[in-house]
Every structure is written in C-alpha cells, then in structure tokens.
Amino acid sequence: MNRNRVILASAATYIGTVVGAGFASGQEVLQFFGLLGRKGVPAIVLTAVGFAFFGYAIMEAGRKMNARSHLPVIREISGRFISPLLDLVTTFFLFGALSAMVAGAGSVLSQEFSVPWLVGAGLILVATVATVLFGLRGVVTAVSTVVPLLILGVLIVSLTVIASRGAAFNAPPADTRPLVPAWPLAGATYISYNLIMSVPVLASLGTTLRSRREVALSAVIGAVGLGAALFLVFLAVVSSLPGVLKYEIPMAGMASEAYRLGGRFYTLIFLAEVYTTAVANLYGFSARIAAQDSLRFKLVTVVAGSGALLAGSVGFTNLVRTVYPAVGWAGSVFLGAVIVHALRGRLR
C-alpha cells in the first residue's frame, strides 16, 4: 500500500477511535466545553495540541515495541509500579465505554424511530462483535473507511445549525454546571480519558508505521481533524443554548430542527460513530485478555459484548457523566507518565 495512504488511514483511525458516540451526540462536547461558554474555545485548542503530542508518543512507543496490546506500552511508559493499576483501569473502562456506546445506539434509535432500546442496542452490538472477530485488520479497515463519511455528516449538521442560528456564544443557564469547571482541566480531562481509552488501538496502530515521520504525520493530521470537528460541534451546541439541553442526543435534536428529516439523517451518522468507537473499545478489551488469533479472543469478544448490553441499560447520559470523567482523572496519571517518558527520551 502507498505509504501516504497508510498515514492517512492511520490518522483516520486515530480520529475514529476518539470520535465516538459521546462526541457525535453533542452530549460530550456540551458537557465538557459547551457549558464553559467562551472558555470552551481555549479548552478545545489545548485539546487539539494534546492529541498531537500524546498521540505521537503512544504510537511511537507502539511502533518501537511492535506492541499488540496496550500492556507493553503502558509498562514501558509508566514503569512497573504504576503500570498494573493503569492496566486495570484501562481494561475496566474500555468495557465501560463500550457500554456507553451500546446505550447511545439504543437511545438514538428510540428517540428518532421509536425502536425499542434493546433492539437498537442489540443491532449495533452484533455489528461490533462481528468486526472485532476479524482482529486489528478488521478494526482499521472498518474505522478508516467509515470516518471520512462520519466527519462530513457531523460538519454538515454543525454548519447548518451555525448558519441558521448564527455563531453565537450563548451563556449556559445559571443552574447548569460543566463536568470540569476550569477550562485547562476540562481540556486535560478530555484528552486523558479519550487517550487512555485509545491506547490499545494507537499502540497497535504504531506497528503499521515505518518511521517517526510517519507516526508524527499521522498524529498531527489526526489531531487537526479532531480539533476542527470539536470546534464546529461546540459552536453548534453553544449557539443552541439553552434549548439544546432538553435533548439526550443534542446533535440529532438540532438536526431535527434544521431539516424535516434531519433527525433521522443524523441518526445514521450517530450510529456509525457509535460503531467505530464500540469496535475500538471492544478490540482493546479483548486484545488485552487474549491473543487476537486465538479461540479465547473470540470467546472474550462475544462475552464482553453481551455484558456491555446489560451494563448499557443504565442510560447513555448517566454513563457519559460518570464513566467518562472518572476515566479522565485516572488517565491523567498516564499522561503525566507519558510526559516524563518523552522528556527522558530527549535527555538521553
């Protein structure tokens, strides 16, 4: 394969690993950035810079170590004392985020098509499990193929909402509180929870790249795409405050207001986003437990998927507000270790 195509596929997979149900729903952007008001802008800039730096560090470590799961990368970066805890946290919250993806699929199909929650969640789960059973190649192919269409759909809806309402920085209601009140911490928390959940795929992704240059280009292109998409969704959400707060899936709600069939169109976009992140999370969880070409890997994949269906029944918004910030705070320890590891490498 042409090396430029490999780099672009890696960048797209990076974006697809981070951009999932929480992002595409608008709920994640609303909670982390929208409720900060104007301070959400510097938080997003910080987030994009962080994605470039940390994405590069993790993929480069995976490339050097020829890593097949997140464990060797976490051990190398964090050391033998911290790595067991981070490994446990990462593995546990991969399952938690998978449950959030399943819950999101059930919620949006119920909201827009009146499909029973169990049916919608079950459909996305079957597609996710089927993809992961093909291993890393299936994950990269599925995610990198779907991501450009997903980003296009998100941008169309965001730009339509911004054009119709104007790019207004509406203040959030006084009785609402962002998940993390200080904007630097909001950006750092968003980076940390997304990357701690993305380590399994990013570490393996590094093995497909041949040099530091390819890793750096993949990380920067991915980070620029993520930052731009975050900012446009942020503008759409803050321009729609306070009315957007009533929606479980804010972007689908805004799409319904903008187009006659907008909600149903965006449902397809959202479900594709759910699928890409669910695939990444389930792959990471299963690859940590078993070698991907083994029968055990397949059994773990099926059992974990079934368990996520049960766990997802607590509701999408509840999972976003509880699981994601908790992952962020735990992931901050890992990001601190990444910084120290990078500085040591420079000093050698």
ZIJO-V570626 format. One record per pair of residues at least 12 apart in sequence whose C-alpha atoms are under 6 Angstrom apart, sorted by the first residue. I is the first residue (numbers start at 1). J is the second residue. If there is no record, write none. Layout:
BEGIN
i j
I J
I J
END
This chain:
BEGIN
i j
7 218
9 144
10 218
11 218
11 221
11 222
12 144
13 143
13 144
14 222
15 222
16 143
16 147
17 277
17 280
18 194
20 273
20 274
20 277
21 101
21 273
21 274
24 270
25 249
25 250
25 251
26 250
26 251
31 178
31 179
32 179
34 234
34 238
35 172
35 178
37 171
43 183
43 184
43 187
47 187
47 191
48 223
48 227
51 223
52 219
52 220
52 223
55 219
56 216
56 219
58 203
59 202
59 203
59 206
60 206
62 203
62 206
63 206
63 207
66 207
67 204
68 204
69 200
69 287
69 288
70 199
70 200
77 338
77 341
78 337
91 285
94 197
94 281
94 285
98 278
98 281
99 308
99 311
99 312
100 312
100 316
100 319
101 274
101 278
102 121
102 312
103 312
103 315
103 316
104 316
105 120
105 121
105 271
106 120
106 121
128 279
132 283
135 292
143 276
150 269
158 232
158 233
158 236
161 236
162 236
167 239
168 239
169 238
169 239
170 238
170 239
170 241
189 328
192 328
192 331
192 332
193 327
193 328
193 331
196 331
200 284
252 266
286 300
286 301
END
